[in-house]
Structure formats: structure tokens, C-alpha cells
């Protein structure tokens, strides 16, 4: 199923990871929320990590969680942020696990899709 309108032409599974990312951001009161979907359809959700000794974006944290859980590749990634684009570092982390064609969806805090790019 593909849904149009304010979300472009996204399928239900892509909308799901945007919703999960948005929920993580709101629930944890952090700058970003992210979610990734692996090759088996499992999702990994994370928020920004800001410790004195460790700083990770939400998307890099979600990718790390997927790797730590045994994921071998990614089907898609989503980040909810006030930023205008996904950082080069975030796209590189997605590319490392998913490959250059893996979609990276960027939504605003309201959950509306702002951009869909590839990790490459």
C-alpha cells in the first residue's frame, strides 16, 4: 500500500518508521528520533544520545542498535528532526549497513516528510 499527500508516496512500512521515530523524539524529549528497518522487517528505534563522554545522533544510535542485534542490512531509515537534512555522518552509517541505495526519510517534528534521499 502506498500513501500520498503530505507524505509523498510512502508505503505503510515507511510511514511506520517515521511514526516510531517521532514517538521516540517526543517520549524522550530529545532533539531527534530515528528508526531503521532491517532485512527481516524488524525495527530499531532510538533518540539522540548526549552524554558527557558520548554523543550520537538518533540515526547513528538506531543503526548501532540494529548492528548489535544482528541485522545484516537495512531496508530503510527515518529521522525526525528540526534539521533541514540528514547529516553526511548519518547517511554514511546507513550506507555502511544498508548500501548506497537505502532510503533515508527526513521528517519534521510534526511528522511530515521533508525529504527522501538515498544513503549513497
C-alpha positions, 0 to 999 in steps of 0.5 A: 500500500502506498500513501500520498499527500503530505507524505509523498508516496510512502508505503505503510512500512515507511510511514511506520518508521517515521511514526516510531521515530517521532514517538521516540523524539517526543517520549524522550524529549530529545532533539531527534528520533530515528528508526531503521528497518532491517532485512527481516522487517524488524525495527530499531528505534532510538533518540539522540544520545548526549552524554558527557563522554558520548554523543550520537545522533538518533540515526547513528544510535538506531543503526548501532542498535540494529548492528548489535542485534544482528541485522545484516542490512537495512531496508530503510531509515527515518529521522525526525528532526528540526534539521533541514537534512540528514547529516553526511555522518548519518547517511554514511552509517546507513550506507555502511549497513544498508548500501548506497541505495537505502532510503533515508526519510527526513521528517519534521517534528510534526511528522511530515516528510521533508525529504527522501534521499538515498544513503549513497 
